[in-house]
Amino acid sequence: MSATAESGDDQIVADLSAVVGADHLLTGDRIGPDYRHDEGLTGEPVVPRFVAQPRTPEQVAALLSAATDAGLPVTARGSGTGLSGAARPCPDGLLISFERMNAVLEVDPDNQVAVVQPGVTLAQLDEATAATDLAYTVFPGELSASLGGTVGTNAGGMRAVKYGVTRNNVLGLQAALPNGQLIRTGGKVSKLSTGYDLTQLIIGSEGTLALATEITVRLHPRLAYAATLLVPFPDLDAVMRAVPAVVRSGVDPNILEYIDALTLAALTYSEGLSLGIDETIRERAQAYLVVGVESRDRDRLDGDVTLLAELLDGLGSLDLYVLEGNSARSLIAAREKAFWSAKAANADDVIDTVVPRAQMPEFFTRTRELAQSVGAGVVGCGHAGDGNVHLAVFCPDDDTRHRLLHDIFASAMDLGGAISGEHGIGRAKMRHFLDLEDPAKIELMRQIKRSFDPAGILGPGVLIG
Amino acid sequence: MSATAESGDDQIVADLSAVVGADHLLTGDRIGPDYRHDEGLTGEPVVPRFVAQPRTPEQVAALLSAATDAGLPVTARGSGTGLSGAARPCPDGLLISFERMNAVLEVDPDNQVAVVQPGVTLAQLDEATAATDLAYTVFPGELSASLGGTVGTNAGGMRAVKYGVTRNNVLGLQAALPNGQLIRTGGKVSKLSTGYDLTQLIIGSEGTLALATEITVRLHPRLAYAATLLVPFPDLDAVMRAVPAVVRSGVDPNILEYIDALTLAALTYSEGLSLGIDETIRERAQAYLVVGVESRDRDRLDGDVTLLAELLDGLGSLDLYVLEGNSARSLIAAREKAFWSAKAANADDVIDTVVPRAQMPEFFTRTRELAQSVGAGVVGCGHAGDGNVHLAVFCPDDDTRHRLLHDIFASAMDLGGAISGEHGIGRAKMRHFLDLEDPAKIELMRQIKRSFDPAGILGPGVLIG
């Protein structure tokens, strides 16, 4: 390293240390392995130049201001559970880790909101709200995810079919801008028509516009009774045909998932699950529907289960298992671990393409054909009620897989869908996004990005490059 | 008019006529009175220089491109039912009227969406979806409102307490940019994590960023059974204390309104309503709660009504009237006409401030004090479940009223709320918005505006000036 770079480094270290304190500005060997990656299956770990662990919104703002002055790339990191590489740092950059901003600031039952710092995990918020009989209903599978991270990716998960995704459940933010200003957007109100919706713009921007330093989320009543239906079907298309019918039934399921037979076998094997599926049924079932229903009233729950059983019987289900208590929880927990199961099976990538729910059968047909044509395997499960298809892709050759993913994404977009329903674009899917998205929209997004971040410090190499 | 201006005029007329045809480019006397105003109570009618009536998205885009080239201010107009002056034209500008883009393009029951042109009215969409037993659930009172207008203001209305506002129910747009490009955002999917959410950015931007040329909206099942509860309380604070309890009860009301006694008297008088309220109760009731519940099942509806009756009795209600059928419809229709009733009573302005729902009592206390201190009157009703307070303001002196509104809005913001919950800022509240909003956010909004509209043609004088 040249003397100039060295002294430049010294100055930046001094500036950043002045903000967070020397103990919380990590360099060199003090940067542990966790800071180098997220959970995405592609891309290599990267050691950042600095890791800062701010404690307050003002410190986050001051870090961004210093980074803007120094032209230092900045990557935000919550719990590092993302799947798209958005939290993977730049080798010459600053990683801002929100682990010390982990306080639940307020649970307000009358307004049915909670106010949290971005490093709070979903598990922590669930615990903090339990006593009020209210819950934050965004459950993207990984409960160690941070709220800040879920805002960045607009996380979804299984309950989204009833309660919506992060975007629908975050009412307000405090956010630090690259110029060092702190702004407040939205608040404890569920409707606003007072200027451009900066809350919605920041949600899903994957750390490229502004960094959330405080998050106000909507809470929903916890309902006392719940049941989970596991419904085998002869094939995936039959499952997909059942999905719109369940949505239209008025039962308002809080879970509506599909799992293909191979994936269910892998999940039950890896989790040691016994679901009591009859052997002859299992042999005939190529795919399963999982329907969750919940109610504040036991009789209503039973009525909903009966209605669904009749509906699904008429739609060609092979059988129906009503799971409650532990076995229901185990199935849902296993489904939430589908990513880990794909990883354990050495999947080469995972995707979470979204299409209109009624176009899922056509999407599966096209995807199977595309995969077969290059000798690749695609298996999976997904949020059927939302048209959000999670596929583990087995195709070790990087170039072939890149072309296959390009074609699968293009096919989804042709059917009215998009590359990602909830994982985000990050670094992992950026090339595909830039190749496939309308250039007029990319240009607009780049202009918006410049409005927030003229120096281009936030998340270089993420989303729009 | 100078010869240069004249010939410049000729050129612009030729350019705009080439896009929409001479029959649909109105100038001079051909510009009828409807094009000169919206329904806001303040501000004078303005005759625009041109009115264009495009038929296709491409024509809208070409109009914007021509306007950008000519530096011509552009105002978008749906049905002209807005209350903030956003559709009031510029005297030197082009008014784009969407009356000929009024086709329901598709009702897709399997994806539970409809695709409409922006000139479609809410009444027309309600009729078009009826046969599918699905409905678009945004009902901002005025059913002659156009879908394009509701996107512009992020319209809300009574059902928002259950179904959310426009923002929560518009899944995708086609929009024309000021540079003449057409983009598509979102689609028939309820979740996306694929780039900045341009759909959400355009919604609520009051025609200042881009003009929607096609709108994809979410539909919900129509539920067969409904009842409306009219519940008198001794005072407004008691009503407000009941609101969070109803929201938390799990009954999930689709309507949760408050009406003060004076407003209910005005509504029942002007609409000739007979609600069967006992005389002795009417004398004691200072305010009313209106709760709507609905269900696909008759018994469940009855159960919900019973639960609410017990709950509200415990919270100090004076009585409870369960309205069904015609009397329920009449009450709701009368409530929806509250604005017209305020107008008929010669209110000087109407506001639709929003605060966190639990802060409504404090907001009312402060507002009463502010009004009394200047001898003004404020009465009203509002979407209590959403903290959205609609007040008719009686204060004829413009300067006094401006100061009063400033203080009321500042008080709402101090309580965590905002100037407008659903009417928008438009021209009517722009001065207040620019005075009271964080300058850092205003600057960010102006930068975003420049990203879409570098020539500044869209909606000059609206929202951010």
Interface residues (C-beta under 8 A of the other chain):
Chain A: D108 P109 D110 N111 Q112 V113 L134 T153 N154 A155 G156 A160 G164 V165 R167 N168 L177 Q181 I183 R184 T185 G187 K188 V189 S190 K191 L192 S193 T194 G195 Y196 D197 L198 Q200 L201 I203 G204 S205 L209 P221 L223 P244 V247 R248 G250 R296 D297 R300 G303 V354 V355 P356 R357 A358 Q359 H383 D386 G387 N388 G416 G417 A418 I419 S420 G421 E422 H423 G424 I425 F433 E437 D438 A440 K441 I442 L444 M445 Q447 I448 R450 S451 F452 L463 I464
Chain B: D108 P109 D110 N111 Q112 V113 L134 T153 N154 A155 G156 A160 G164 V165 R167 N168 L177 Q181 I183 R184 T185 G187 K188 V189 S190 K191 L192 S193 T194 G195 Y196 D197 L198 Q200 L201 I203 G204 S205 L209 P221 L223 P244 V247 R248 G250 R296 D297 R300 G303 V354 V355 P356 R357 A358 Q359 H383 D386 G387 N388 G416 G417 A418 I419 S420 G421 E422 H423 G424 I425 F433 E437 D438 A440 K441 I442 L444 M445 Q447 I448 R450 S451 F452 L463 I464
